[in-house]
């Protein structure tokens, strides 16, 4: 019936029980994104002391920071679960050419990390409103970091498979 057992079996009133969950179908497009990503990455979260769970929400950004194509943000953390973090989510660029456009985090006193978990992309940096200062081809396992006022970054999917990035955006000291 579509239920999955989560956690260990336990006894209640002398009867063995199992905690189960059933993922309710999201809107068709959101479910298609989750299904596409799940071919390459298990997007389950195992929060300390809580049951394992999957994606809570999918946000579509079309465009994201003025980039090309569509970017999806897959939320796995509940609000307030990450101490000093603003974002802990999967960023998904499904198609070649999809891009998260240039944006900065310094004005919000943040640092942002990209951890490439699947696919290939081109990461670009620039200082201020000027020209791109550096470009890097990224693949699974690479990590990027940006912080500081007037430092911008962008990423574009350059491969034939989805580019899946785990994004952690942390608050800095005020």
KEROKOL-186906 format. One record per atom (N, C-alpha, C, CB): residue in one letter; atom name; x, y, z. Coordinates in steps of 0.05 Angstrom, whole numbers. Glycine has a CB too. Example, Ala and Ser with C-alpha at 12.3 -4.5 7.8 and 13.67 -1.06 7.14 Angstrom:
<pts>
PT  r   a    east   north      up
PT  A   N     264    -114     156
PT  A  CA     246     -90     156
PT  A   C     264     -66     156
PT  A  CB     226     -89     181
PT  S   N     257     -45     142
PT  S  CA     273     -21     143
PT  S   C     258       1     157
PT  S  CB     282     -12     114
</pts>
This chain:
<pts>
PT  r   a    east   north      up
PT  X   N      16     -24       0
PT  X  CA       0       0       0
PT  X   C      17      25       0
PT  X  CB     -19       0      24
PT  X   N      43      22      -5
PT  X  CA      60      46      -7
PT  X   C      73      55      18
PT  X  CB      45      67     -19
PT  X   N      70      39      40
PT  X  CA      83      47      65
PT  X   C     111      35      67
PT  X  CB      65      37      89
PT  X   N     128      49      81
PT  X  CA     155      40      86
PT  X   C     159      38     116
PT  X  CB     177      58      73
PT  X   N     172      17     126
PT  X  CA     179      14     154
PT  X   C     203      32     160
PT  X  CB     185     -16     161
PT  X   N     201      47     181
PT  X  CA     223      64     189
PT  X   C     230      58     218
PT  X  CB     217      95     186
PT  X   N     255      56     225
PT  X  CA     263      50     252
PT  X   C     261      20     258
PT  X  CB     246      65     271
PT  X   N     266      14     283
PT  X  CA     266     -14     292
PT  X   C     238     -22     303
PT  X  CB     286     -18     314
PT  X   N     233     -48     302
PT  X  CA     208     -59     313
PT  X   C     208     -54     343
PT  X  CB     205     -89     306
PT  X   N     185     -49     354
PT  X  CA     182     -45     383
PT  X   C     157     -59     393
PT  X  CB     182     -15     390
PT  X   N     157     -64     419
PT  X  CA     134     -78     431
PT  X   C     116     -57     445
PT  X  CB     144     -99     452
PT  X   N      90     -61     441
PT  X  CA      71     -44     454
PT  X   C      47     -62     461
PT  X  CB      62     -19     437
PT  X   N      39     -62     486
PT  X  CA      17     -79     496
PT  X   C      22    -109     488
PT  X  CB      -9     -70     485
PT  X   N      48    -117     489
PT  X  CA      54    -145     483
PT  X   C      53    -152     453
PT  X  CB      36    -162     498
PT  X   N      49    -132     436
PT  X  CA      46    -137     407
PT  X   C      69    -123     393
PT  X  CB      18    -128     397
PT  X   N      83    -137     374
PT  X  CA     104    -123     359
PT  X   C      92    -102     340
PT  X  CB     121    -144     343
PT  X   N     105     -79     340
PT  X  CA      97     -57     323
PT  X   C     120     -47     307
PT  X  CB      85     -34     341
PT  X   N     114     -33     286
PT  X  CA     134     -19     269
PT  X   C     123       8     262
PT  X  CB     141     -36     244
PT  X   N     140      28     264
PT  X  CA     133      55     255
PT  X   C     135      55     224
PT  X  CB     150      77     268
PT  X   N     114      66     212
PT  X  CA     114      66     182
PT  X   C     107      94     172
PT  X  CB      93      46     172
PT  X   N     115      99     148
PT  X  CA     108     125     136
PT  X   C     101     120     107
PT  X  CB     132     145     137
PT  X   N      85     138      97
PT  X  CA      77     138      69
PT  X   C      80     166      58
PT  X  CB      47     127      65
PT  X   N      96     168      37
PT  X  CA     101     194      25
PT  X   C      77     201       8
PT  X  CB     127     195       9
PT  X   N      64     223      15
PT  X  CA      41     232      -1
PT  X   C      51     245     -26
PT  X  CB      23     252      16
PT  X   N      39     239     -48
PT  X  CA      47     250     -74
PT  X   C      45     280     -74
PT  X  CB      30     238     -97
PT  X   N      68     293     -82
PT  X  CA      68     322     -84
PT  X   C      57     328    -112
PT  X  CB      97     334     -80
PT  X   N      57     354    -117
PT  X  CA      49     362    -144
PT  X   C      66     348    -164
PT  X  CB      52     393    -147
PT  X   N      56     342    -187
PT  X  CA      69     326    -207
PT  X   C      98     335    -213
PT  X  CB      53     326    -232
PT  X   N     102     361    -218
PT  X  CA     129     370    -224
PT  X   C     148     366    -202
PT  X  CB     128     400    -232
PT  X   N     139     371    -177
PT  X  CA     157     367    -154
PT  X   C     165     338    -151
PT  X  CB     143     377    -129
PT  X   N     145     320    -155
PT  X  CA     151     292    -153
PT  X   C     170     283    -175
PT  X  CB     125     276    -153
PT  X   N     167     294    -199
PT  X  CA     185     287    -221
PT  X   C     213     295    -215
PT  X  CB     175     300    -247
PT  X   N     217     318    -202
PT  X  CA     244     327    -194
PT  X   C     256     308    -174
PT  X  CB     243     356    -183
PT  X   N     240     301    -153
PT  X  CA     250     282    -133
PT  X   C     257     256    -146
PT  X  CB     229     278    -111
PT  X   N     240     246    -164
PT  X  CA     246     221    -177
PT  X   C     271     222    -194
PT  X  CB     222     213    -195
PT  X   N     275     244    -208
PT  X  CA     299     247    -225
PT  X   C     324     247    -207
PT  X  CB     297     274    -241
PT  X   N     324     262    -185
PT  X  CA     347     264    -168
PT  X   C     352     237    -154
PT  X  CB     343     286    -146
PT  X   N     331     223    -147
PT  X  CA     333     197    -133
PT  X   C     347     176    -150
PT  X  CB     306     188    -124
PT  X   N     348     179    -176
PT  X  CA     363     160    -193
PT  X   C     393     162    -187
PT  X  CB     357     166    -222
PT  X   N     402     184    -176
PT  X  CA     430     189    -172
PT  X   C     438     192    -143
PT  X  CB     439     213    -187
PT  X   N     420     202    -126
PT  X  CA     427     209     -99
PT  X   C     404     201     -80
PT  X  CB     433     239     -96
PT  X   N     410     189     -58
PT  X  CA     390     184     -37
PT  X   C     388     209     -20
PT  X  CB     397     158     -19
PT  X   N     366     224     -23
PT  X  CA     364     250     -10
PT  X   C     351     248      18
PT  X  CB     348     268     -27
PT  X   N     354     225      31
PT  X  CA     343     221      58
PT  X   C     360     236      78
PT  X  CB     342     191      65
PT  X   N     347     246      99
PT  X  CA     359     259     121
PT  X   C     355     242     146
PT  X  CB     348     288     126
PT  X   N     376     239     162
PT  X  CA     374     224     187
PT  X   C     381     243     210
PT  X  CB     393     199     187
PT  X   N     362     259     219
PT  X  CA     368     278     240
PT  X   C     370     263     267
PT  X  CB     345     299     242
PT  X   N     389     273     283
PT  X  CA     394     260     309
PT  X   C     369     257     326
PT  X  CB     416     275     324
PT  X   N     363     233     334
PT  X  CA     341     228     352
PT  X   C     313     228     339
PT  X  CB     341     247     374
PT  X   N     313     232     312
PT  X  CA     288     233     298
PT  X   C     287     212     276
PT  X  CB     283     262     286
PT  X   N     264     205     266
PT  X  CA     262     186     245
PT  X   C     275     196     219
PT  X  CB     233     177     240
PT  X   N     285     178     204
PT  X  CA     296     184     177
PT  X   C     272     195     160
PT  X  CB     308     159     164
PT  X   N     278     214     143
PT  X  CA     257     226     126
PT  X   C     269     235     100
PT  X  CB     243     250     141
PT  X   N     251     240      82
PT  X  CA     259     249      55
PT  X   C     255     279      52
PT  X  CB     243     234      34
PT  X   N     250     287      27
PT  X  CA     247     315      20
PT  X   C     221     326      32
PT  X  CB     247     319     -11
PT  X   N     223     349      44
PT  X  CA     200     362      57
PT  X   C     185     380      36
PT  X  CB     208     379      81
PT  X   N     201     394      20
PT  X  CA     188     412       0
PT  X   C     207     416     -23
PT  X  CB     182     439      13
PT  X   N     196     423     -46
PT  X  CA     211     429     -70
PT  X   C     203     457     -79
PT  X  CB     207     408     -93
PT  X   N     222     475     -81
PT  X  CA     217     502     -89
PT  X   C     229     506    -117
PT  X  CB     230     523     -70
PT  X   N     213     516    -135
PT  X  CA     222     521    -163
PT  X   C     230     550    -165
PT  X  CB     199     514    -183
PT  X   N     254     555    -176
PT  X  CA     263     582    -180
PT  X   C     269     585    -210
PT  X  CB     289     588    -163
PT  X   N     253     602    -223
PT  X  CA     253     605    -252
PT  X   C     251     634    -259
PT  X  CB     231     588    -265
PT  X   N     273     648    -263
PT  X  CA     301     639    -260
PT  X   C     311     643    -231
PT  X  CB     320     654    -280
PT  X   N     335     633    -226
PT  X  CA     347     637    -199
PT  X   C     369     658    -202
PT  X  CB     358     610    -188
PT  X   N     365     680    -188
PT  X  CA     384     702    -188
PT  X   C     391     711    -217
PT  X  CB     410     695    -173
PT  X   N     372     711    -235
PT  X  CA     376     720    -262
PT  X   C     391     700    -280
PT  X  CB     391     745    -262
PT  X   N     395     676    -270
PT  X  CA     409     656    -286
PT  X   C     390     645    -308
PT  X  CB     418     633    -269
PT  X   N     400     626    -323
PT  X  CA     385     613    -345
PT  X   C     371     588    -335
PT  X  CB     403     607    -369
PT  X   N     348     582    -347
PT  X  CA     335     557    -340
PT  X   C     322     557    -313
PT  X  CB     354     534    -342
PT  X   N     319     533    -302
PT  X  CA     304     529    -277
PT  X   C     323     516    -256
PT  X  CB     279     512    -282
PT  X   N     320     524    -232
PT  X  CA     335     512    -209
PT  X   C     314     504    -189
PT  X  CB     357     531    -197
PT  X   N     317     480    -177
PT  X  CA     299     470    -157
PT  X   C     315     468    -130
PT  X  CB     287     443    -164
PT  X   N     302     476    -109
PT  X  CA     314     473     -82
PT  X   C     297     452     -67
PT  X  CB     314     501     -66
PT  X   N     311     431     -58
PT  X  CA     298     409     -44
PT  X   C     304     412     -14
PT  X  CB     308     381     -54
PT  X   N     284     419       1
PT  X  CA     287     423      30
PT  X   C     285     396      44
PT  X  CB     265     442      40
PT  X   N     305     391      62
PT  X  CA     305     367      78
PT  X   C     304     373     108
PT  X  CB     329     350      71
PT  X   N     311     397     116
PT  X  CA     311     405     144
PT  X   C     285     421     150
PT  X  CB     336     421     151
PT  X   N     275     416     174
PT  X  CA     253     432     185
PT  X   C     264     459     193
PT  X  CB     239     417     209
PT  X   N     247     479     194
PT  X  CA     255     505     203
PT  X   C     266     503     232
PT  X  CB     231     525     202
PT  X   N     289     515     236
PT  X  CA     301     516     263
PT  X   C     318     491     269
PT  X  CB     281     518     283
PT  X   N     320     471     252
PT  X  CA     336     448     258
PT  X   C     366     452     255
PT  X  CB     328     425     239
PT  X   N     375     472     240
PT  X  CA     403     477     235
PT  X   C     411     501     252
PT  X  CB     409     482     206
PT  X   N     429     498     270
PT  X  CA     438     519     287
PT  X   C     456     538     271
PT  X  CB     454     508     312
PT  X   N     449     564     271
PT  X  CA     464     584     257
PT  X   C     464     581     227
PT  X  CB     492     585     267
PT  X   N     447     564     216
PT  X  CA     446     561     187
PT  X   C     420     571     176
PT  X  CB     450     531     180
PT  X   N     422     584     153
PT  X  CA     398     594     140
PT  X   C     387     573     121
PT  X  CB     404     620     125
PT  X   N     406     559     107
PT  X  CA     398     539      87
PT  X   C     414     514      90
PT  X  CB     400     550      58
PT  X   N     402     491      88
PT  X  CA     414     465      85
PT  X   C     396     450      66
PT  X  CB     419     450     113
PT  X   N     402     451      40
PT  X  CA     383     439      21
PT  X   C     399     429      -4
PT  X  CB     362     460      12
PT  X   N     385     413     -20
PT  X  CA     396     405     -45
PT  X   C     388     425     -67
PT  X  CB     387     377     -53
PT  X   N     407     435     -82
PT  X  CA     401     452    -105
PT  X   C     404     434    -130
PT  X  CB     420     477    -106
PT  X   N     384     434    -147
PT  X  CA     383     416    -170
PT  X   C     380     431    -195
PT  X  CB     361     395    -167
PT  X   N     399     427    -213
PT  X  CA     398     439    -240
PT  X   C     395     415    -259
PT  X  CB     424     456    -247
PT  X   N     371     409    -267
PT  X  CA     365     385    -281
PT  X   C     377     383    -309
PT  X  CB     335     381    -284
PT  X   N     378     405    -323
PT  X  CA     386     405    -351
PT  X   C     412     420    -357
PT  X  CB     363     416    -368
PT  X   N     426     411    -377
PT  X  CA     449     425    -386
PT  X   C     442     454    -392
PT  X  CB     462     412    -412
PT  X   N     457     473    -382
PT  X  CA     451     502    -386
PT  X   C     436     515    -363
PT  X  CB     437     505    -411
PT  X   N     423     499    -346
PT  X  CA     409     511    -323
PT  X   C     430     523    -305
PT  X  CB     392     489    -307
PT  X   N     423     547    -294
PT  X  CA     443     563    -279
PT  X   C     431     577    -255
PT  X  CB     455     583    -298
PT  X   N     445     577    -233
PT  X  CA     440     595    -211
PT  X   C     457     619    -217
PT  X  CB     446     581    -182
PT  X   N     445     642    -222
PT  X  CA     460     666    -230
PT  X   C     476     678    -207
PT  X  CB     441     687    -240
PT  X   N     491     698    -214
PT  X  CA     509     711    -195
PT  X   C     494     723    -171
PT  X  CB     526     732    -208
PT  X   N     504     717    -148
PT  X  CA     492     728    -123
PT  X   C     514     729    -102
PT  X  CB     467     712    -114
PT  X   N     509     745     -81
PT  X  CA     529     747     -59
PT  X   C     516     743     -32
PT  X  CB     543     775     -60
PT  X   N     533     739     -12
PT  X  CA     522     733      15
PT  X   C     533     751      36
PT  X  CB     528     705      22
PT  X   N     552     768      29
PT  X  CA     566     785      48
PT  X   C     547     805      62
PT  X  CB     588     800      35
PT  X   N     528     816      48
PT  X  CA     510     836      60
PT  X   C     493     823      82
PT  X  CB     493     849      39
PT  X   N     489     797      80
PT  X  CA     473     782     100
PT  X   C     492     769     120
PT  X  CB     455     761      87
PT  X   N     518     774     118
PT  X  CA     538     762     136
PT  X   C     537     732     136
PT  X  CB     534     773     165
PT  X   N     537     720     112
PT  X  CA     535     691     108
PT  X   C     560     681      95
PT  X  CB     510     684      92
PT  X   N     563     654      98
PT  X  CA     582     639      82
PT  X   C     565     617      68
PT  X  CB     606     627      99
PT  X   N     571     612      43
PT  X  CA     556     591      29
PT  X   C     575     570      18
PT  X  CB     538     603       7
PT  X   N     568     545      23
PT  X  CA     584     523      13
PT  X   C     567     507      -7
PT  X  CB     593     504      36
PT  X   N     580     500     -30
PT  X  CA     568     481     -49
PT  X   C     584     456     -48
PT  X  CB     568     494     -78
PT  X   N     570     433     -44
PT  X  CA     583     407     -44
PT  X   C     570     392     -68
PT  X  CB     579     391     -17
PT  X   N     586     386     -89
PT  X  CA     576     373    -112
PT  X   C     572     343    -106
PT  X  CB     595     377    -137
PT  X   N     547     334    -108
PT  X  CA     542     306    -102
PT  X   C     536     289    -127
PT  X  CB     518     304     -83
PT  X   N     530     303    -149
PT  X  CA     526     289    -175
PT  X   C     528     309    -197
PT  X  CB     499     273    -175
PT  X   N     539     300    -220
PT  X  CA     539     317    -244
PT  X   C     564     333    -247
PT  X  CB     515     335    -244
PT  X   N     563     351    -266
PT  X  CA     586     368    -273
PT  X   C     576     397    -277
PT  X  CB     601     358    -298
PT  X   N     592     416    -269
PT  X  CA     584     444    -273
PT  X   C     608     462    -275
PT  X  CB     567     452    -250
PT  X   N     602     487    -283
PT  X  CA     622     507    -284
PT  X   C     615     528    -262
PT  X  CB     624     521    -312
PT  X   N     634     532    -244
PT  X  CA     631     551    -222
PT  X   C     646     576    -229
PT  X  CB     641     538    -195
PT  X   N     633     599    -224
PT  X  CA     645     625    -231
PT  X   C     644     643    -207
PT  X  CB     632     638    -255
PT  X   N     665     659    -205
PT  X  CA     667     679    -183
PT  X   C     672     706    -196
PT  X  CB     689     672    -163
PT  X   N     664     726    -181
PT  X  CA     671     754    -189
PT  X   C     671     771    -164
PT  X  CB     652     765    -210
PT  X   N     689     791    -164
PT  X  CA     690     810    -142
PT  X   C     676     835    -152
PT  X  CB     720     816    -134
PT  X   N     655     843    -138
PT  X  CA     640     866    -146
PT  X   C     624     862    -171
PT  X  CB     658     890    -149
PT  X   N     616     884    -183
PT  X  CA     600     883    -207
PT  X   C     616     878    -233
PT  X  CB     583     908    -210
PT  X   N     642     875    -229
PT  X  CA     660     872    -252
PT  X   C     658     846    -266
PT  X  CB     688     877    -243
PT  X   N     678     840    -282
PT  X  CA     679     815    -297
PT  X   C     684     791    -280
PT  X  CB     700     818    -319
PT  X   N     679     768    -291
PT  X  CA     685     743    -278
PT  X   C     715     741    -273
PT  X  CB     675     718    -295
PT  X   N     722     735    -248
PT  X  CA     751     734    -242
PT  X   C     762     706    -243
PT  X  CB     755     746    -214
PT  X   N     745     686    -238
PT  X  CA     755     658    -239
PT  X   C     733     640    -247
PT  X  CB     766     649    -211
PT  X   N     740     617    -260
PT  X  CA     722     596    -269
PT  X   C     734     569    -262
PT  X  CB     715     598    -299
PT  X   N     717     551    -253
PT  X  CA     727     524    -247
PT  X   C     707     504    -257
PT  X  CB     731     521    -216
PT  X   N     716     482    -269
PT  X  CA     699     459    -275
PT  X   C     698     442    -251
PT  X  CB     710     443    -300
PT  X   N     673     436    -242
PT  X  CA     669     420    -218
PT  X   C     657     393    -224
PT  X  CB     652     436    -198
PT  X   N     662     374    -207
PT  X  CA     650     347    -209
PT  X   C     645     337    -181
PT  X  CB     668     328    -225
PT  X   N     633     313    -180
PT  X  CA     625     301    -155
PT  X   C     649     302    -135
PT  X  CB     617     271    -159
PT  X   N     642     311    -110
PT  X  CA     662     313     -89
PT  X   C     674     340     -85
PT  X  CB     683     293     -94
PT  X   N     673     357    -106
PT  X  CA     685     384    -103
PT  X   C     667     401     -84
PT  X  CB     688     398    -130
PT  X   N     681     420     -70
PT  X  CA     667     438     -52
PT  X   C     676     466     -58
PT  X  CB     673     430     -22
PT  X   N     657     485     -58
PT  X  CA     664     513     -61
PT  X   C     655     529     -37
PT  X  CB     651     525     -87
PT  X   N     666     553     -34
PT  X  CA     658     569     -11
PT  X   C     660     598     -19
PT  X  CB     677     564      13
PT  X   N     640     614     -10
PT  X  CA     640     643     -15
PT  X   C     631     657      10
PT  X  CB     622     650     -39
PT  X   N     644     679      16
PT  X  CA     636     697      38
PT  X   C     647     724      33
PT  X  CB     645     685      66
PT  X   N     639     743      48
PT  X  CA     650     770      46
PT  X   C     634     788      28
PT  X  CB     678     769      36
PT  X   N     635     814      35
PT  X  CA     620     834      20
PT  X   C     630     836      -9
PT  X  CB     623     861      33
PT  X   N     611     838     -27
PT  X  CA     616     843     -56
PT  X   C     630     820     -70
PT  X  CB     632     868     -58
PT  X   N     629     796     -59
PT  X  CA     639     772     -72
PT  X   C     616     756     -82
PT  X  CB     657     755     -52
PT  X   N     615     751    -108
PT  X  CA     593     738    -122
PT  X   C     601     711    -132
PT  X  CB     582     756    -145
PT  X   N     581     693    -134
PT  X  CA     586     667    -146
PT  X   C     562     658    -162
PT  X  CB     593     646    -125
PT  X   N     567     639    -181
PT  X  CA     546     628    -199
PT  X   C     555     600    -206
PT  X  CB     543     646    -224
PT  X   N     535     583    -214
PT  X  CA     542     557    -224
PT  X   C     522     549    -246
PT  X  CB     540     536    -201
PT  X   N     533     534    -265
PT  X  CA     517     525    -288
PT  X   C     521     495    -293
PT  X  CB     524     542    -314
PT  X   N     500     481    -300
PT  X  CA     503     453    -306
PT  X   C     515     450    -334
PT  X  CB     475     438    -305
PT  X   N     538     437    -336
PT  X  CA     551     433    -362
PT  X   C     550     405    -372
PT  X  CB     580     442    -360
PT  X   N     537     387    -356
PT  X  CA     536     359    -363
PT  X   C     510     351    -375
PT  X  CB     543     342    -339
PT  X   N     508     325    -382
PT  X  CA     484     314    -394
PT  X   C     465     302    -372
PT  X  CB     491     293    -414
PT  X   N     474     301    -347
PT  X  CA     458     291    -325
PT  X   C     453     314    -306
PT  X  CB     473     267    -311
PT  X   N     433     311    -288
PT  X  CA     428     332    -269
PT  X   C     452     339    -252
PT  X  CB     405     324    -250
PT  X   N     455     365    -246
PT  X  CA     476     374    -227
PT  X   C     462     377    -200
PT  X  CB     489     401    -237
PT  X   N     471     361    -181
PT  X  CA     459     360    -155
PT  X   C     480     371    -135
PT  X  CB     448     332    -147
PT  X   N     473     391    -120
PT  X  CA     491     405    -102
PT  X   C     478     406     -74
PT  X  CB     499     433    -112
PT  X   N     493     399     -54
PT  X  CA     483     404     -27
PT  X   C     493     431     -19
PT  X  CB     492     382      -6
PT  X   N     475     449     -11
PT  X  CA     482     477      -5
PT  X   C     478     481      26
PT  X  CB     464     496     -21
PT  X   N     499     492      38
PT  X  CA     497     500      66
PT  X   C     504     529      68
PT  X  CB     516     482      85
PT  X   N     485     544      77
PT  X  CA     489     573      80
PT  X   C     488     579     110
PT  X  CB     468     590      65
PT  X   N     511     588     121
PT  X  CA     514     593     149
PT  X   C     515     622     155
PT  X  CB     538     579     160
PT  X   N     504     630     178
PT  X  CA     506     658     187
PT  X   C     533     662     199
PT  X  CB     483     664     208
PT  X   N     545     684     194
PT  X  CA     571     691     206
PT  X   C     565     708     231
PT  X  CB     588     707     187
PT  X   N     587     718     242
PT  X  CA     584     736     266
PT  X   C     575     763     256
PT  X  CB     611     738     281
PT  X   N     558     775     272
PT  X  CA     547     802     265
PT  X   C     568     823     268
PT  X  CB     524     809     283
</pts>
